[in-house]
Amino acid sequence: MAEFNASDLQPGQIESKDNGERLGRSTGGCLVQLRRRVSAPGFAVTVDAEARPGVPTELLTQEWAAANAAFSRFMREF
């Protein structure tokens, strides 16, 4: 897969790497990432939105299904 620039992503657009990591632009325009963790086993899902009380902007998990669910939720909610 060719490298892509995150600033080129349009709202709702997702790019996937061969290893399953994903990068997307949420419906509200925030950058959402699902990546493998380096320091520990598992996955990290983050969104570049401003933190709000009771609304997490990051999820660390060892479960692929939980990481995918969080990525989809962040894509919709931010």
Residue frames as a rotation matrix with the C-alpha (Angstrom) as fourth column:
MET 1
0.580 0.815 0.000 0.00
0.815 -0.580 0.000 0.00
0.000 0.000 -1.000 0.00
ALA 2
-0.168 -0.603 0.780 1.27
0.522 -0.726 -0.448 3.46
0.836 0.332 0.437 -0.80
GLU 3
-0.671 -0.108 -0.734 1.82
0.711 -0.376 -0.594 5.90
-0.212 -0.920 0.329 2.04
PHE 4
0.123 0.761 0.637 -0.93
0.702 -0.520 0.486 8.45
0.701 0.387 -0.598 2.53
ASN 5
-0.875 -0.352 0.332 -1.15
0.087 -0.789 -0.608 11.80
0.476 -0.503 0.721 4.23
ALA 6
-0.525 0.695 -0.491 -3.69
0.827 0.279 -0.488 11.99
-0.202 -0.662 -0.721 7.06
SER 7
-0.538 0.308 -0.784 -4.54
-0.069 -0.944 -0.323 15.57
-0.840 -0.120 0.529 6.07
ASP 8
-0.859 0.200 -0.471 -5.85
-0.490 -0.058 0.870 14.24
0.147 0.978 0.148 2.74
LEU 9
-0.800 0.579 -0.159 -8.56
0.597 0.796 -0.099 12.13
0.069 -0.174 -0.982 4.43
GLN 10
-0.543 0.737 0.402 -12.14
-0.400 -0.649 0.648 13.32
0.738 0.191 0.647 4.03
PRO 11
-0.424 0.459 0.781 -14.77
-0.852 0.091 -0.516 12.88
-0.308 -0.884 0.352 6.81
GLY 12
0.633 0.692 0.348 -15.83
-0.597 0.722 -0.350 9.23
-0.493 0.014 0.870 6.88
GLN 13
0.624 -0.468 -0.625 -12.78
-0.485 0.395 -0.780 8.06
0.612 0.790 0.020 4.91
ILE 14
0.694 -0.410 0.592 -10.62
-0.385 0.483 0.786 5.21
-0.609 -0.773 0.177 6.28
GLU 15
0.329 -0.686 -0.650 -7.22
-0.738 0.242 -0.630 3.95
0.589 0.686 -0.426 5.11
SER 16
0.911 -0.011 0.413 -5.98
-0.270 0.741 0.615 0.52
-0.313 -0.671 0.672 6.20
LYS 17
-0.081 -0.976 -0.204 -2.46
-0.994 0.065 0.087 -0.87
-0.072 0.210 -0.975 6.36
ASP 18
-0.038 -0.024 -0.999 -1.56
-0.476 0.880 -0.003 -4.47
0.879 0.475 -0.045 5.53
ASN 19
-0.843 -0.371 -0.390 -1.08
0.143 0.544 -0.827 -5.24
0.519 -0.752 -0.405 9.24
GLY 20
-0.100 0.921 -0.377 -4.65
0.890 0.252 0.380 -4.19
0.445 -0.297 -0.845 10.11
GLU 21
-0.544 -0.103 -0.833 -3.83
0.577 -0.767 -0.282 -0.77
-0.609 -0.634 0.477 11.52
ARG 22
0.081 0.660 0.747 -6.27
0.952 -0.272 0.137 1.90
0.294 0.700 -0.650 10.38
LEU 23
-0.807 -0.241 -0.539 -6.40
0.358 -0.926 -0.122 5.67
-0.469 -0.292 0.834 10.11
GLY 24
-0.197 0.810 0.552 -9.59
0.931 -0.022 0.365 7.57
0.308 0.585 -0.750 9.46
ARG 25
-0.959 0.074 0.272 -11.30
-0.122 -0.979 -0.164 10.94
0.254 -0.191 0.948 9.59
SER 26
-0.654 0.743 -0.143 -14.46
0.580 0.371 -0.725 10.88
-0.486 -0.557 -0.673 11.73
THR 27
0.070 0.789 0.611 -17.77
0.961 -0.218 0.171 12.30
0.268 0.575 -0.773 10.57
GLY 28
0.884 0.249 -0.395 -16.93
0.393 -0.855 0.340 15.41
-0.253 -0.456 -0.853 12.63
GLY 29
0.801 -0.580 0.150 -13.48
-0.196 -0.491 -0.849 15.74
0.566 0.650 -0.507 11.05
CYS 30
0.502 -0.634 0.588 -11.29
-0.786 -0.052 0.615 14.31
-0.360 -0.771 -0.525 13.85
LEU 31
-0.088 -0.641 -0.762 -8.39
-0.752 0.545 -0.372 11.98
0.654 0.540 -0.530 13.11
VAL 32
0.683 0.333 0.651 -8.96
-0.669 0.642 0.374 8.44
-0.293 -0.691 0.661 14.45
GLN 33
-0.151 -0.810 -0.567 -6.16
-0.841 0.407 -0.358 5.83
0.520 0.422 -0.742 14.66
LEU 34
0.908 0.193 0.373 -6.12
-0.355 0.827 0.436 2.12
-0.224 -0.528 0.819 15.46
ARG 35
0.254 -0.899 -0.357 -2.57
-0.695 0.087 -0.713 0.87
0.672 0.430 -0.603 15.89
ARG 36
0.573 -0.212 -0.791 -0.65
0.486 0.866 0.120 -1.96
0.660 -0.453 0.599 17.48
ARG 37
0.940 -0.273 0.206 0.98
-0.329 -0.555 0.764 -1.06
-0.094 -0.786 -0.611 20.76
VAL 38
0.339 -0.906 -0.251 4.78
-0.280 0.158 -0.947 -1.07
0.898 0.392 -0.201 20.86
SER 39
-0.406 -0.584 0.703 5.42
-0.785 -0.171 -0.595 -1.03
0.468 -0.794 -0.389 24.62
ALA 40
-0.570 0.312 0.761 2.96
-0.440 0.666 -0.602 -3.83
-0.695 -0.677 -0.242 25.48
PRO 41
-0.884 0.306 0.353 0.83
0.465 0.659 0.592 -6.41
-0.051 0.687 -0.725 23.69
GLY 42
-0.051 0.978 -0.204 -2.44
0.741 -0.100 -0.664 -5.13
-0.670 -0.185 -0.719 22.30
PHE 43
-0.241 0.161 0.957 -3.90
0.854 -0.434 0.288 -2.19
0.461 0.887 -0.033 20.48
ALA 44
-0.589 0.093 -0.803 -4.44
0.417 -0.816 -0.400 1.53
-0.693 -0.570 0.442 20.97
VAL 45
-0.053 0.621 0.782 -7.33
0.924 -0.267 0.275 3.48
0.379 0.737 -0.560 19.49
THR 46
-0.492 -0.182 -0.851 -7.11
0.582 -0.796 -0.167 7.27
-0.647 -0.577 0.498 19.71
VAL 47
0.374 0.572 0.730 -8.98
0.886 -0.453 -0.099 10.28
0.273 0.684 -0.677 18.41
ASP 48
-0.666 -0.741 0.093 -7.55
0.699 -0.662 -0.271 13.81
0.262 -0.115 0.958 18.19
ALA 49
0.243 0.831 0.500 -10.64
0.346 -0.556 0.756 15.39
0.906 -0.011 -0.422 19.71
GLU 50
-0.478 -0.317 0.819 -10.59
-0.566 -0.602 -0.563 17.63
0.672 -0.733 0.108 22.75
ALA 51
-0.767 0.148 -0.624 -11.23
0.472 0.789 -0.393 15.60
0.434 -0.596 -0.675 25.91
ARG 52
-0.174 0.785 0.594 -14.63
-0.609 -0.560 0.562 16.06
0.774 -0.264 0.576 27.55
PRO 53
-0.573 -0.018 0.819 -15.71
-0.777 0.330 -0.536 14.78
-0.261 -0.944 -0.203 30.97
GLY 54
0.024 0.600 0.799 -16.92
-0.342 0.756 -0.558 11.19
-0.939 -0.260 0.223 30.70
VAL 55
0.954 0.253 -0.160 -16.01
-0.222 0.239 -0.945 10.87
-0.201 0.938 0.284 27.00
PRO 56
0.277 -0.914 0.296 -12.82
0.180 0.352 0.919 8.86
-0.944 -0.201 0.262 26.45
THR 57
0.726 -0.132 -0.675 -10.57
-0.657 -0.426 -0.622 9.76
-0.205 0.895 -0.396 23.52
GLU 58
-0.312 -0.840 -0.443 -8.33
-0.855 0.452 -0.254 6.71
0.414 0.300 -0.860 23.88
LEU 59
0.813 0.465 0.350 -8.76
-0.567 0.771 0.291 2.98
-0.135 -0.435 0.890 24.39
LEU 60
-0.402 -0.897 -0.185 -5.97
-0.893 0.429 -0.135 0.52
0.200 0.111 -0.974 25.19
THR 61
0.598 0.652 0.466 -6.93
-0.701 0.707 -0.089 -3.14
-0.387 -0.273 0.880 24.82
GLN 62
-0.583 -0.742 0.332 -5.47
-0.477 0.643 0.600 -6.55
-0.658 0.191 -0.728 24.10
GLU 63
-0.146 0.647 0.748 -8.57
0.492 0.704 -0.512 -7.59
-0.858 0.294 -0.421 22.17
TRP 64
-0.946 -0.220 0.239 -8.79
0.299 -0.303 0.905 -6.98
-0.126 0.927 0.353 18.43
ALA 65
-0.217 0.950 0.226 -12.61
0.851 0.071 0.520 -6.97
0.478 0.305 -0.824 18.52
ALA 66
0.411 0.338 -0.847 -12.66
0.789 -0.597 0.144 -4.26
-0.457 -0.727 -0.512 21.20
ALA 67
-0.527 -0.684 -0.504 -10.18
0.262 -0.695 0.669 -2.14
-0.808 0.221 0.546 19.22
ASN 68
-0.854 0.256 0.452 -12.28
0.459 -0.034 0.888 -2.43
0.243 0.966 -0.089 16.05
ALA 69
0.153 0.971 -0.185 -15.48
0.950 -0.093 0.298 -1.56
0.272 -0.221 -0.937 17.94
ALA 70
0.199 -0.152 -0.968 -13.84
0.581 -0.777 0.241 1.51
-0.789 -0.611 -0.066 19.50
PHE 71
-0.851 -0.525 -0.021 -12.50
0.265 -0.464 0.845 2.64
-0.454 0.713 0.534 16.12
SER 72
-0.530 0.731 0.431 -15.98
0.665 0.041 0.746 2.42
0.527 0.682 -0.507 14.60
ARG 73
0.391 0.684 -0.615 -17.54
0.918 -0.335 0.210 4.21
-0.062 -0.647 -0.760 17.58
PHE 74
-0.176 -0.538 -0.825 -14.97
0.424 -0.797 0.430 7.04
-0.889 -0.274 0.368 17.47
MET 75
-0.919 -0.140 0.369 -15.55
0.393 -0.232 0.890 7.40
-0.039 0.963 0.268 13.71
ARG 76
-0.142 0.961 0.236 -19.28
0.768 -0.044 0.639 7.92
0.624 0.272 -0.732 14.35
GLU 77
0.523 0.510 -0.684 -19.24
0.852 -0.290 0.435 9.93
0.023 -0.810 -0.586 17.59
PHE 78
-0.009 -0.608 -0.794 -16.49
0.509 -0.686 0.520 12.50
-0.861 -0.399 0.315 16.99
